[in-house]
Amino acid sequence: LCEAAGGTIDDVVTMTIYVTDVSENKEIWKARREFFTGDFPACALIEVKGLANPKIKLEIQGQARLKKA
């Protein structure tokens, strides 16, 4: 959605990552390094009992700030 609005991943300023097993955090941070360069957006990692579908282990909510055209 960010790209559809004219932004890029570099416009992401905050992320909340919900996981069902926080012990897998090393893999989450590794994946984050693959997508972001430079300063990472502010981020919270929250362990939850479950998500909408039992097969889903991770859900990410992000906010971006786009520059005015």
C-alpha atoms as an extended CHARMM CRD file, in Angstrom:
* protein
*
        69  EXT
         1         1  LEU       CA              0.0000000000        0.0000000000        0.0000000000  PROA      1               0.0000000000
         2         2  CYS       CA              2.8690000000        2.3570000000        0.6860000000  PROA      2               0.0000000000
         3         3  GLU       CA              4.1410000000        2.0100000000       -2.8800000000  PROA      3               0.0000000000
         4         4  ALA       CA              0.6190000000        2.4530000000       -4.2690000000  PROA      4               0.0000000000
         5         5  ALA       CA              0.5470000000        5.8400000000       -2.5060000000  PROA      5               0.0000000000
         6         6  GLY       CA              3.8950000000        6.8520000000       -4.0270000000  PROA      6               0.0000000000
         7         7  GLY       CA              6.1160000000        5.8290000000       -1.1170000000  PROA      7               0.0000000000
         8         8  THR       CA              8.8580000000        3.3000000000       -0.5540000000  PROA      8               0.0000000000
         9         9  ILE       CA              9.9060000000        1.0450000000        2.3040000000  PROA      9               0.0000000000
        10        10  ASP       CA             12.2310000000        3.8580000000        3.3970000000  PROA      10              0.0000000000
        11        11  ASP       CA              9.1120000000        5.8700000000        4.3330000000  PROA      11              0.0000000000
        12        12  VAL       CA              8.1110000000        3.3540000000        7.0240000000  PROA      12              0.0000000000
        13        13  VAL       CA              8.5740000000        5.0160000000       10.4210000000  PROA      13              0.0000000000
        14        14  THR       CA              7.0480000000        2.5350000000       12.8830000000  PROA      14              0.0000000000
        15        15  MET       CA              6.2950000000       -1.1710000000       12.9870000000  PROA      15              0.0000000000
        16        16  THR       CA              4.5060000000       -3.4150000000       15.4520000000  PROA      16              0.0000000000
        17        17  ILE       CA              5.2670000000       -7.0890000000       14.9550000000  PROA      17              0.0000000000
        18        18  TYR       CA              2.9480000000       -9.6310000000       16.5780000000  PROA      18              0.0000000000
        19        19  VAL       CA              4.3170000000      -13.1700000000       16.9030000000  PROA      19              0.0000000000
        20        20  THR       CA              3.0510000000      -16.4120000000       18.4230000000  PROA      20              0.0000000000
        21        21  ASP       CA              6.5720000000      -17.4510000000       19.5020000000  PROA      21              0.0000000000
        22        22  VAL       CA              8.8970000000      -14.6480000000       20.5920000000  PROA      22              0.0000000000
        23        23  SER       CA             11.8090000000      -17.0880000000       20.7980000000  PROA      23              0.0000000000
        24        24  GLU       CA             12.0550000000      -16.8300000000       16.9920000000  PROA      24              0.0000000000
        25        25  ASN       CA             13.0910000000      -13.1670000000       17.2940000000  PROA      25              0.0000000000
        26        26  LYS       CA             16.5270000000      -13.7060000000       15.7200000000  PROA      26              0.0000000000
        27        27  GLU       CA             14.8710000000      -14.7230000000       12.4470000000  PROA      27              0.0000000000
        28        28  ILE       CA             12.5890000000      -11.7010000000       12.6070000000  PROA      28              0.0000000000
        29        29  TRP       CA             15.4910000000       -9.2730000000       13.0590000000  PROA      29              0.0000000000
        30        30  LYS       CA             17.3960000000      -11.0380000000       10.2650000000  PROA      30              0.0000000000
        31        31  ALA       CA             14.4410000000      -10.5620000000        7.9120000000  PROA      31              0.0000000000
        32        32  ARG       CA             14.1470000000       -6.9180000000        8.9150000000  PROA      32              0.0000000000
        33        33  ARG       CA             17.7860000000       -6.3250000000        7.9340000000  PROA      33              0.0000000000
        34        34  GLU       CA             17.0020000000       -7.7330000000        4.4720000000  PROA      34              0.0000000000
        35        35  PHE       CA             14.3570000000       -5.0660000000        3.8210000000  PROA      35              0.0000000000
        36        36  PHE       CA             15.6400000000       -1.9690000000        5.6290000000  PROA      36              0.0000000000
        37        37  THR       CA             18.9490000000       -0.1540000000        5.2810000000  PROA      37              0.0000000000
        38        38  GLY       CA             20.3310000000        2.6240000000        7.4450000000  PROA      38              0.0000000000
        39        39  ASP       CA             18.1800000000        3.5350000000       10.4220000000  PROA      39              0.0000000000
        40        40  PHE       CA             15.4630000000        0.9980000000       11.1640000000  PROA      40              0.0000000000
        41        41  PRO       CA             11.9610000000        2.2620000000       11.8670000000  PROA      41              0.0000000000
        42        42  ALA       CA             10.8890000000        2.2630000000       15.5170000000  PROA      42              0.0000000000
        43        43  CYS       CA              9.6550000000       -1.2420000000       16.2610000000  PROA      43              0.0000000000
        44        44  ALA       CA              7.8310000000       -3.2210000000       18.9340000000  PROA      44              0.0000000000
        45        45  LEU       CA              7.8440000000       -7.0320000000       19.0650000000  PROA      45              0.0000000000
        46        46  ILE       CA              4.8360000000       -8.4490000000       20.9080000000  PROA      46              0.0000000000
        47        47  GLU       CA              4.1050000000      -12.0820000000       21.6670000000  PROA      47              0.0000000000
        48        48  VAL       CA              0.4210000000      -13.0500000000       21.4100000000  PROA      48              0.0000000000
        49        49  LYS       CA             -1.4400000000      -16.2560000000       22.1960000000  PROA      49              0.0000000000
        50        50  GLY       CA             -2.6940000000      -16.5710000000       18.6310000000  PROA      50              0.0000000000
        51        51  LEU       CA             -3.5830000000      -14.7260000000       15.4430000000  PROA      51              0.0000000000
        52        52  ALA       CA             -6.6930000000      -14.8920000000       13.2350000000  PROA      52              0.0000000000
        53        53  ASN       CA             -5.6090000000      -18.1400000000       11.5540000000  PROA      53              0.0000000000
        54        54  PRO       CA             -3.6900000000      -20.8010000000       13.5170000000  PROA      54              0.0000000000
        55        55  LYS       CA             -1.3090000000      -21.2340000000       10.5520000000  PROA      55              0.0000000000
        56        56  ILE       CA             -0.2300000000      -17.5820000000       10.8070000000  PROA      56              0.0000000000
        57        57  LYS       CA              2.7670000000      -17.0700000000       13.1000000000  PROA      57              0.0000000000
        58        58  LEU       CA              3.4950000000      -13.3940000000       12.4650000000  PROA      58              0.0000000000
        59        59  GLU       CA              1.5580000000      -10.2260000000       11.6900000000  PROA      59              0.0000000000
        60        60  ILE       CA              3.0940000000       -6.8270000000       10.9870000000  PROA      60              0.0000000000
        61        61  GLN       CA              1.4440000000       -3.4520000000       11.3430000000  PROA      61              0.0000000000
        62        62  GLY       CA              3.3830000000       -0.5330000000        9.9290000000  PROA      62              0.0000000000
        63        63  GLN       CA              3.0240000000        3.1890000000        9.5150000000  PROA      63              0.0000000000
        64        64  ALA       CA              4.7160000000        5.3030000000        6.8940000000  PROA      64              0.0000000000
        65        65  ARG       CA              5.0850000000        9.0140000000        6.4620000000  PROA      65              0.0000000000
        66        66  LEU       CA              5.0130000000       10.1160000000        2.8400000000  PROA      66              0.0000000000
        67        67  LYS       CA              6.4870000000       13.3630000000        1.6430000000  PROA      67              0.0000000000
        68        68  LYS       CA              4.0810000000       15.8460000000        0.0990000000  PROA      68              0.0000000000
        69        69  ALA       CA              4.2830000000       16.0760000000       -3.6550000000  PROA      69              0.0000000000
